[in-house]
Structures are given as structure tokens and as C-alpha cells.
């Protein structure tokens, strides 16, 4: 099987690379020359982060820059989204490239001089705001990709659609946005997208390396909320009540059997987590009710349904067994981020030639989710991870994405730019008429 996979890669790579070698050299030269500008852009976005659906300053900067390149620019998509369209000089496919715009409700602790001092209201609370997931670098890199590919406009076999998307990190209850809303508003149409590429910088992957995974790369997400109704009583006389705290503890333990006893983990991982539990206000009062919030993660539609069905059954049966009642509501989140295996195989040589074969690897599935998944439900796509950990760093101790101490090595940005440019050029060369 491994030999067959290599033969597929070799068969694809030779003609495509032959057609784009000159452009690839130009991409490398221009990306390196733009490195300082990318860092400047990134630091500005980092110092002025904005939460989902509120990326007004960020979107305005992006739109103005795309307009300065002479692109067709559309704004206000899914609230603050920006799309730039570059029509190449020759016929060919439509390639979409995506970046996120939003930051997180996290108070920054890094000592960098461009650290965020921004505060805002989120879910009724004052919070710090930080680009704690690297979206600031994604914006800056895609702006550079737009500049480089625009400079090659006459040589492009097709059209490039630059998608700058708001609200990837999710929104407070009642709001809509993100990739799902972008798709609903037609971002993959007019012109119709044939393929989409995206990347995500990761703080614990070494700078200069790329990791990808064919098939299910990132998990589907379902959030859920549980309300256990019991009967209040004095804490010294529990027999007079129905204790929802004890019922909740039993439910939490029983839920762990879903993955350990029902999911075939040799095929796909899965996660059932209770992340929040609220109930009672004194040690000597058994409360009427307890509320819990949690998340389900899975990699297939079948496992997604299995987790949901088993969770419902366990929660309600455990509560009933103790004389309590339980109500479960779910919030559908991101689907599985699925890298079309045939596309991943075809584009792997591009990543390898860009970063060096030794610097590109197939990684394990990750149980984090990504709303890039909504795009790849409609068109084939490839989503890969870009290293952002300084050389010599320890992945076990490096602050992870979403941490207030999140830090990335800016020297890796040029590689991200080259990868996105070369994926576009090679795909166009292989699929132009």
C-alpha cells in the first residue's frame, strides 16, 4: 500500500511541477521579501483583536488592501466577512483560500510589546480579547498570498477567491456567523469554487514543518446542556429529598462508558466531556436542580449519532433510576473537517517540495473542531497545520492554542505563504483546460 501511494504521488508530481517551477521560484523569492511586512501586519492585528462578528477594523484593513491590489472585493458577508476575487489571465478552475478574522475572549499574558490590552463585553461579562489561536497570522499570510498571486495574474490558469471569514471561534447563544453562514450567503458561488485550501498555525508544531491528514482530520462537535431536576431538602436529612448532585455525579461517571465500551477506538477516536457543573449554594442544602454543560467529539456520522443516542439514554435512565428527571438539549457544532483523500494525495508533493520532504508529515486526527468543515461539505478541500513553535521548543510545555500564554515563531510565516501559493498554482496547472 505504501509503494502504491508513493507511485500515485510521483505520477502526479512530475507534470505539475514541470509547468510551475518558474512560478514556484518567484513565489519563494517574493514570500521571503514580504516576511517583514507579514510580521508588521500580524503584530498590528494582534495588538487590536476583535471578537467574532465584530471584526470591523480588521475587515476594513483587509478590504482596503485587497482593493489596492485591484481585486474585486465584497464586504459585509456573514456580518463582517470579506472576499477578494482574482481572475487569472488564462481559463481554469476556481480555487478558494481561507483565513479567519476573529480573536478569542482571553486575557493575554505574553510579554511581547504588541500584546493585546483590549477588553470588551462577552456573554454579559467584561473579558480580555486576544488572538490566542493564530488567526492574526493567518490574515497576514493570506494578504501576502493575495499580493503574490496578483503579481502573477497573467500567468494564472483560473480564478482565486480569497475568503476572510469572521467568527470561526463560535458566538454567544442567539448569534449566527462563521463558515456556515458564509456558505449560506453564497461564498462558494459566483464564481463557483472547485476546491478550497486552508491552513492553521499550531504553537506546538516546530517552525518550518507542515502536518496534514487525509480523511477525517478534525472532529465533529456537538455541545450539550443537561438539567437534572430533584427535590430540595436539608443537607442533614437527604432522605427527605432527591439529590440532583449525586445523580449528576453518577451521570458523569456513566457517560465515560460511552467511549470506553461503545466506540471502536481502533478506527476513530471520540470524546465525551462534562466541562461545567452548577448546582446549590450552601453545603447544608440539597438543591432542587443541577445543570451541566459538555461536548461530544467524533469523526464519523455514525459515531456522532452513537454518542448522542447513548448520552441521552444514560442521562435520562440514570436520573430516572434515582427518582429525578433529566432534560438534554444539544447545540450542533462543526461537522468533521474532512480532507478529500484523493486531493490530499495529489497535493502532498506540493507541500513536500515547498517545505522539504523531511518537513512534511501525516499527523493523527485531532479532537479539536474547525468550521472549515462547512466548506468541505460542499467542495473538496485540504486543511493543513503549519508549525509555529520556535526551534528547540518542547511541545509538552509550549503553551497551546487558546492559552493566554500562546506564542508563535514569526519566522515560519513565509512557509505558510509559499504553501498556499504553490497549492493554488499546482492545482490550477493540473486542472486547467
C-alpha positions as CSV (number, residue, x, y, z in Angstrom):
1,X,0.0,0.0,0.0
2,X,2.8,2.4,0.8
3,X,4.5,1.8,-2.5
4,X,1.2,2.3,-4.3
5,X,0.7,5.6,-2.5
6,X,4.2,6.8,-3.5
7,X,3.6,5.8,-7.1
8,X,0.4,8.0,-7.1
9,X,2.4,10.9,-5.7
10,X,5.2,10.5,-8.3
11,X,2.7,10.1,-11.2
12,X,1.0,13.3,-10.2
13,X,4.0,15.4,-9.3
14,X,6.2,15.3,-12.4
15,X,4.0,17.1,-15.0
16,X,2.6,19.6,-12.5
17,X,6.0,20.7,-11.1
18,X,7.4,20.9,-14.7
19,X,4.7,23.5,-15.5
20,X,5.1,25.7,-12.4
21,X,8.8,25.5,-11.4
22,X,9.5,29.1,-12.7
23,X,6.5,30.4,-10.8
24,X,7.5,28.4,-7.7
25,X,10.9,30.1,-7.7
26,X,9.1,33.5,-8.0
27,X,6.8,32.6,-5.1
28,X,9.7,31.8,-2.9
29,X,11.6,35.0,-3.7
30,X,8.5,37.2,-3.1
31,X,7.4,35.4,0.0
32,X,10.8,35.9,1.6
33,X,10.9,39.5,0.6
34,X,7.4,40.1,2.2
35,X,8.4,38.4,5.5
36,X,8.9,41.7,7.4
37,X,5.6,43.1,6.0
38,X,3.7,40.0,7.1
39,X,5.1,40.3,10.6
40,X,4.1,44.0,10.7
41,X,0.6,43.2,9.6
42,X,0.3,40.3,12.1
43,X,1.5,42.4,15.0
44,X,-1.0,45.1,14.2
45,X,-3.8,42.6,14.1
46,X,-2.5,41.0,17.3
47,X,-2.5,44.3,19.2
48,X,-6.0,45.2,18.0
49,X,-8.0,41.9,18.2
50,X,-11.8,41.7,17.7
51,X,-14.3,39.0,18.6
52,X,-16.5,37.2,16.1
53,X,-19.0,39.3,14.2
54,X,-17.2,42.4,15.5
55,X,-14.1,42.4,13.3
56,X,-14.9,45.8,11.8
57,X,-11.4,47.3,12.0
58,X,-9.7,44.1,10.8
59,X,-12.2,43.6,7.9
60,X,-11.8,47.2,6.8
61,X,-8.0,46.9,6.7
62,X,-8.2,43.6,4.7
63,X,-10.8,45.0,2.2
64,X,-8.8,48.2,1.6
65,X,-5.7,46.2,0.9
66,X,-7.4,43.8,-1.5
67,X,-8.9,46.8,-3.3
68,X,-5.4,48.3,-3.6
69,X,-4.3,45.2,-5.4
70,X,-7.1,45.7,-8.0
71,X,-9.2,42.7,-6.9
72,X,-13.0,42.5,-7.0
73,X,-13.9,42.9,-3.3
74,X,-17.1,42.1,-1.5
75,X,-17.7,43.1,2.1
76,X,-20.3,42.5,4.8
77,X,-20.6,38.8,4.1
78,X,-22.0,36.9,7.2
79,X,-21.7,40.3,9.0
80,X,-18.0,41.2,8.6
81,X,-16.6,38.7,6.1
82,X,-14.5,39.9,3.1
83,X,-14.0,38.2,-0.2
84,X,-11.5,39.2,-2.9
85,X,-11.7,37.7,-6.4
86,X,-8.6,37.5,-8.6
87,X,-9.4,36.4,-12.2
88,X,-6.3,35.0,-13.9
89,X,-5.3,35.6,-17.4
90,X,-6.0,32.1,-18.6
91,X,-9.0,29.8,-18.2
92,X,-9.0,27.2,-15.4
93,X,-10.6,26.2,-12.1
94,X,-11.7,28.4,-9.2
95,X,-9.5,28.0,-6.1
96,X,-10.6,29.4,-2.7
97,X,-8.2,30.2,0.0
98,X,-9.5,30.9,3.5
99,X,-8.4,32.8,6.6
100,X,-10.3,33.6,9.8
101,X,-10.6,37.2,11.2
102,X,-11.7,36.7,14.8
103,X,-9.9,36.6,18.2
104,X,-10.9,34.9,21.5
105,X,-12.2,36.1,24.8
106,X,-8.9,35.5,26.5
107,X,-6.8,38.0,28.6
108,X,-3.2,37.9,27.2
109,X,-0.2,37.2,29.4
110,X,2.6,37.2,26.9
111,X,5.4,39.7,27.4
112,X,5.6,40.8,23.8
113,X,5.5,44.6,23.1
114,X,2.5,44.2,20.8
115,X,0.4,42.2,23.4
116,X,-3.3,43.0,23.4
117,X,-4.7,45.3,26.0
118,X,-8.2,45.2,24.6
119,X,-11.2,44.5,26.8
120,X,-14.8,44.1,25.7
121,X,-18.2,42.6,26.8
122,X,-18.9,38.9,26.1
123,X,-21.8,36.9,27.4
124,X,-22.5,39.8,29.8
125,X,-19.0,39.8,31.3
126,X,-16.0,42.1,30.7
127,X,-13.3,40.0,29.1
128,X,-9.9,40.5,27.6
129,X,-9.5,39.9,23.9
130,X,-6.6,38.1,22.3
131,X,-5.5,36.4,19.1
132,X,-4.8,33.3,21.1
133,X,-5.2,30.9,18.2
134,X,-3.1,32.5,15.4
135,X,-5.8,34.0,13.3
136,X,-3.8,37.2,13.1
137,X,-1.0,35.4,11.4
138,X,-3.5,33.7,9.0
139,X,-4.8,37.1,7.9
140,X,-1.4,38.5,7.3
141,X,-0.2,35.4,5.4
142,X,-3.3,35.4,3.2
143,X,-2.9,39.1,2.4
144,X,0.7,38.3,1.3
145,X,-0.6,35.4,-0.8
146,X,-3.1,37.8,-2.5
147,X,-0.2,40.2,-3.3
148,X,2.0,37.5,-4.8
149,X,-0.7,35.8,-6.9
150,X,-2.0,39.1,-8.1
151,X,1.5,39.9,-9.4
152,X,1.2,36.7,-11.5
153,X,-2.3,37.4,-12.7
154,X,-1.5,37.0,-16.4
155,X,0.1,33.5,-15.7
156,X,-2.8,32.2,-13.6
157,X,-4.8,29.4,-15.1
158,X,-8.1,30.2,-13.3
159,X,-9.6,32.3,-10.6
160,X,-8.6,32.7,-6.9
161,X,-11.2,33.6,-4.3
162,X,-9.7,34.9,-1.1
163,X,-12.1,34.3,1.8
164,X,-11.5,36.2,5.1
165,X,-14.1,34.7,7.4
166,X,-15.5,36.1,10.7
167,X,-16.5,34.2,13.8
168,X,-14.6,30.9,13.4
169,X,-14.3,30.6,17.2
170,X,-18.0,30.5,17.7
171,X,-20.5,33.0,19.0
172,X,-22.7,33.7,22.1
173,X,-26.1,31.9,22.1
174,X,-28.5,33.5,19.7
175,X,-26.0,34.8,17.2
176,X,-25.1,33.2,13.8
177,X,-22.0,33.5,11.8
178,X,-18.8,31.8,10.7
179,X,-18.2,29.5,7.8
180,X,-21.8,28.0,7.9
181,X,-23.2,31.5,7.4
182,X,-20.7,32.3,4.7
183,X,-21.8,29.2,2.8
184,X,-25.4,30.1,3.2
185,X,-24.7,33.6,1.8
186,X,-23.1,32.1,-1.3
187,X,-19.4,32.5,-0.7
188,X,-18.7,29.3,-2.7
189,X,-20.7,30.6,-5.7
190,X,-20.4,33.3,-8.3
191,X,-17.9,32.1,-9.4
192,X,-18.4,28.5,-8.2
193,X,-15.5,27.2,-6.2
194,X,-13.9,23.9,-7.4
195,X,-11.5,23.4,-4.4
196,X,-10.6,25.1,-1.2
197,X,-7.4,25.2,0.8
198,X,-6.8,26.4,4.4
199,X,-4.1,26.3,7.0
200,X,-3.8,26.7,10.7
201,X,-0.7,27.7,12.7
202,X,-0.1,25.5,15.7
203,X,2.1,26.6,18.6
204,X,3.5,23.1,19.5
205,X,4.5,22.0,15.9
206,X,8.0,23.0,15.1
207,X,8.5,26.0,12.8
208,X,9.4,25.1,9.2
209,X,7.2,21.9,9.3
210,X,3.8,21.1,7.9
211,X,1.4,18.4,9.1
212,X,-1.7,17.2,7.3
213,X,-4.1,14.2,7.5
214,X,-6.2,12.7,4.7
215,X,-9.8,11.9,5.6
216,X,-11.2,13.0,8.9
217,X,-8.6,15.5,10.2
218,X,-10.6,17.3,12.9
219,X,-13.5,16.2,14.9
220,X,-17.2,17.0,14.6
221,X,-18.5,19.0,17.6
222,X,-21.8,18.8,19.5
223,X,-22.3,20.8,22.6
224,X,-24.9,19.8,25.1
225,X,-26.7,21.1,28.2
226,X,-28.2,18.9,30.9
227,X,-30.7,19.9,33.6
228,X,-31.3,17.4,36.5
229,X,-34.4,18.1,38.5
230,X,-34.5,16.6,42.0
231,X,-36.2,17.7,45.3
232,X,-34.6,20.1,47.7
233,X,-34.1,19.2,51.4
234,X,-31.9,19.9,54.4
235,X,-28.4,18.5,53.8
236,X,-28.7,16.7,57.2
237,X,-31.8,14.9,56.1
238,X,-31.2,13.7,52.5
239,X,-33.9,11.0,52.7
240,X,-36.5,13.8,52.5
241,X,-35.3,14.9,49.1
242,X,-34.0,13.7,45.8
243,X,-30.4,14.7,45.5
244,X,-29.5,16.0,41.9
245,X,-25.9,16.4,42.9
246,X,-25.5,12.7,43.5
247,X,-27.4,12.0,40.3
248,X,-25.1,14.3,38.4
249,X,-22.1,12.5,39.8
250,X,-23.5,9.2,38.6
251,X,-24.3,10.6,35.2
252,X,-20.8,11.9,34.8
253,X,-19.2,8.5,35.6
254,X,-21.7,6.6,33.5
255,X,-21.1,8.8,30.5
256,X,-17.5,7.7,30.4
257,X,-18.6,4.2,29.4
258,X,-19.8,5.5,26.0
259,X,-16.3,5.8,24.6
260,X,-14.7,3.0,26.6
261,X,-17.4,0.4,25.9
262,X,-19.3,1.5,22.8
263,X,-16.9,3.2,20.3
264,X,-14.4,1.3,18.3
265,X,-11.4,3.4,19.1
266,X,-9.2,1.3,16.8
267,X,-11.0,3.1,13.9
268,X,-11.8,6.6,15.2
269,X,-11.3,8.4,18.5
270,X,-14.2,10.0,20.3
271,X,-14.6,12.2,23.3
272,X,-17.4,12.8,25.9
273,X,-16.6,15.6,28.3
274,X,-18.5,17.5,31.0
275,X,-16.8,20.8,31.3
276,X,-19.1,22.7,33.7
277,X,-21.4,21.8,36.5
278,X,-23.6,24.2,38.5
279,X,-25.9,23.5,41.5
280,X,-26.5,24.6,45.0
281,X,-25.2,27.4,47.1
282,X,-24.6,26.0,50.6
283,X,-23.1,22.9,52.0
284,X,-26.1,22.1,54.1
285,X,-28.8,22.5,51.5
286,X,-29.6,19.8,48.8
287,X,-30.6,21.9,45.8
288,X,-33.6,21.4,43.5
289,X,-31.6,21.1,40.4
290,X,-28.1,20.8,38.8
291,X,-27.1,22.0,35.4
292,X,-24.2,20.6,33.3
293,X,-22.5,21.6,30.1
294,X,-20.4,19.4,27.9
295,X,-19.0,18.5,24.5
296,X,-19.1,15.4,22.2
297,X,-16.3,14.9,19.6
298,X,-16.4,12.3,16.8
299,X,-15.1,11.6,13.3
300,X,-17.9,9.9,11.5
301,X,-21.7,10.5,11.2
302,X,-22.3,7.0,12.7
303,X,-20.2,7.8,15.8
304,X,-21.8,11.2,16.1
305,X,-25.2,9.6,16.3
306,X,-24.0,6.9,18.6
307,X,-22.6,9.4,21.1
308,X,-25.8,11.5,21.0
309,X,-28.1,8.5,21.4
310,X,-26.1,6.8,24.2
311,X,-25.7,10.1,26.1
312,X,-29.4,10.7,26.0
313,X,-30.2,7.2,27.2
314,X,-27.6,7.3,30.0
315,X,-28.6,10.7,31.3
316,X,-32.3,10.1,31.4
317,X,-32.1,6.5,32.7
318,X,-29.6,7.4,35.5
319,X,-31.9,10.2,36.6
320,X,-35.0,8.1,36.5
321,X,-33.3,5.4,38.5
322,X,-32.9,7.9,41.4
323,X,-36.3,9.4,41.1
324,X,-35.1,12.5,39.4
325,X,-35.8,13.8,35.9
326,X,-33.4,15.0,33.2
327,X,-33.6,17.2,30.1
328,X,-30.9,17.2,27.5
329,X,-30.5,19.8,24.7
330,X,-27.8,19.8,22.1
331,X,-26.1,22.5,20.1
332,X,-25.0,21.3,16.7
333,X,-21.5,22.5,16.1
334,X,-18.9,21.9,13.4
335,X,-19.0,18.8,11.2
336,X,-15.9,16.7,10.7
337,X,-13.2,18.6,8.8
338,X,-12.6,16.1,6.0
339,X,-9.6,16.2,3.7
340,X,-10.6,14.5,0.5
341,X,-8.1,11.6,0.3
342,X,-7.6,11.8,-3.4
343,X,-7.0,15.6,-3.2
344,X,-4.6,15.2,-0.3
345,X,-2.6,12.6,-2.2
346,X,-2.4,14.8,-5.3
347,X,-1.3,17.9,-3.3
348,X,1.1,16.2,-0.9
349,X,4.0,16.6,-3.4
350,X,3.4,20.4,-3.5
351,X,3.7,20.6,0.3
352,X,6.8,18.4,0.2
353,X,8.5,20.4,-2.5
354,X,7.7,23.6,-0.7
355,X,8.8,22.7,2.8
356,X,11.1,19.8,2.1
357,X,10.0,16.1,2.2
358,X,11.5,15.7,5.7
359,X,9.5,18.6,7.0
360,X,6.0,17.3,5.9
361,X,4.2,14.5,7.7
362,X,0.8,12.9,8.1
363,X,-0.4,13.5,11.7
364,X,-3.0,11.9,13.9
365,X,-6.6,13.1,13.9
366,X,-7.2,16.0,16.3
367,X,-10.3,16.1,18.5
368,X,-10.5,19.9,18.2
369,X,-13.0,21.2,15.7
370,X,-12.9,23.7,12.8
371,X,-15.7,25.3,10.9
372,X,-13.6,25.0,7.7
373,X,-15.7,21.7,7.7
374,X,-18.7,23.6,6.3
375,X,-16.8,24.4,3.2
376,X,-15.5,20.9,2.6
377,X,-19.1,19.6,2.9
378,X,-19.7,21.4,-0.4
379,X,-16.4,21.2,-2.3
380,X,-13.2,19.2,-2.0
381,X,-10.7,20.7,0.3
382,X,-7.4,20.3,2.1
383,X,-6.7,21.8,5.5
384,X,-3.2,21.5,6.9
385,X,-1.2,22.6,10.0
386,X,1.7,25.0,9.9
387,X,4.4,24.9,12.6
388,X,4.8,27.8,14.9
389,X,7.0,26.5,17.7
390,X,10.5,28.0,18.0
391,X,13.3,25.6,17.2
392,X,14.4,23.7,20.2
393,X,11.0,24.1,21.9
394,X,9.3,21.4,23.8
395,X,5.8,20.5,22.5
396,X,4.9,19.2,26.0
397,X,5.5,22.5,27.7
398,X,4.8,25.0,24.9
399,X,1.6,27.0,25.6
400,X,-1.2,25.6,23.4
401,X,-3.5,27.5,21.1
402,X,-6.3,29.2,23.1
403,X,-3.9,29.7,26.1
404,X,-3.3,33.3,27.4
405,X,0.4,32.5,27.0
406,X,0.0,31.4,23.4
407,X,3.1,32.4,21.4
408,X,4.3,31.6,17.8
409,X,7.6,32.0,16.0
410,X,7.1,34.5,13.2
411,X,9.9,33.2,11.1
412,X,7.6,30.4,9.8
413,X,5.2,32.8,8.1
414,X,6.9,32.7,4.7
415,X,6.5,29.0,4.5
416,X,2.7,29.3,5.1
417,X,2.6,31.9,2.2
418,X,4.6,29.7,-0.1
419,X,2.5,26.6,0.7
420,X,-0.8,28.4,-0.1
421,X,0.6,30.0,-3.3
422,X,2.0,26.7,-4.5
423,X,-1.1,24.7,-3.8
424,X,-3.0,27.2,-5.9
425,X,-0.6,27.2,-8.8
426,X,-0.1,23.4,-8.9
427,X,-3.9,22.7,-8.6
428,X,-4.5,25.2,-11.5
429,X,-1.8,23.6,-13.6
430,X,-3.2,20.1,-13.1
431,X,-6.8,21.1,-13.7
432,X,-6.8,23.8,-16.4
433,X,-8.4,23.1,-19.7
